[in-house]
Amino acid sequence: MSKNSDENQTPFGGMDLTDQDVQEAMKAIPGYLDITPGDFKELYRNAYRHAVERISRSIIAKDIMAKDVISVRRDTLLHEVAEIMGRRGISGVPVVDADSRVVGVISETDFLARMGASGPKNFMSVMATCLKAKGCITLPIQAQTAEDIMSSPAITVTEQATYAEIARLFIEKAINRAPVIDQQGHLVGIVSRADILEATQATSCKILHQ
C-alpha cells in the first residue's frame, strides 16, 4: 500500500482527516494495527470513493426527479412562456408536442440569444438596456412561439439514468436541468442541478451512517 502523509489532500466527499483523527480511530480498534496514519488515510479515501460510486450507481433519475413538471407546447407564445417561467420561479421549461413527447427545451439563455447578436447576456443587462432604450428590446421575438427559440433536440435522460451519468451529462453539456422521459419519449419528470446536489448530500450522509 502506498504511504501518503499529505494532510492537505482532501478525500472524496470533502472530509479532511488529520493525523490525530487517524490515531484516535486506530486506538479505538482492538488489537495491534500494522499500518501507518498515512496508509490509513489513503485507505479511507479509497474506501469512501468506492462507496460514493457504488451508491451513485444505485440512485437513478426516477428517484430524484421532480414529477410536477411545468412544460409548454410548440405553439405557446413566448410571452406566455416567460410568464409561466416568471410565475413559477424557474429558468427553463421542456417543450412538448401534442403527445407529450419532449421536442425541445427553452431556457433564459434562449430568450437572451434571440434579442440580437449584441443583445443582453443576463437579467441585469436586459434591465439596463430597457432603461436606456427608446423601444423594447424584445420586439424581435414578441410574435414568436416556443418552437421558434427552443433548443432542439432536447438533452434528456431516461428514468433509469444513474446519478453519476446525469452529473456527468450536466458537466459535459454545461446544462442546469434535463427532462426525464420514458421509453416512448413522453415527459415524466425533470432533474436539475439542485436535485443532484441534494442527492450528493444524501449520499454522503448515507455513507457516514452505514
Stockholm file with secondary structure:
# STOCKHOLM 1.0

chainA/1-210         MSKNSDENQTPFGGMDLTDQDVQEAMKAIPGYLDITPGDFKELYRNAYRHAVERISRSIIAKDIMAKDVISVRRDTLLHEVAEIMGRRGISGVPVVDADSRVVGVISETDFLARMGASGPKNFMSVMATCLKAKGCITLPIQAQTAEDIMSSPAITVTEQATYAEIARLFIEKAINRAPVIDQQGHLVGIVSRADILEATQATSCKILHQ
#=GR chainA/1-210 SS CCCCCCTTCCCTTSCCCCHHHHHHHHHTSSSCCCCCHHHHHHHHHHHHHHHHHHHHHHCBHHHHCBSSCCCEETTCBHHHHHHHHHHHTCSEEEEECTTSBEEEEEEHHHHHHTSCTTCCSSHHHHHHHHHHCSSCTTGGGTTCBHHHHCBSSCCCEETTCBHHHHHHHHHHHTCSEEEEECTTCBEEEEEEHHHHHHHHHHHHHHHHTC
#=GC SS_cons         CCCCCCTTCCCTTSCCCCHHHHHHHHHTSSSCCCCCHHHHHHHHHHHHHHHHHHHHHHCBHHHHCBSSCCCEETTCBHHHHHHHHHHHTCSEEEEECTTSBEEEEEEHHHHHHTSCTTCCSSHHHHHHHHHHCSSCTTGGGTTCBHHHHCBSSCCCEETTCBHHHHHHHHHHHTCSEEEEECTTCBEEEEEEHHHHHHHHHHHHHHHHTC
//
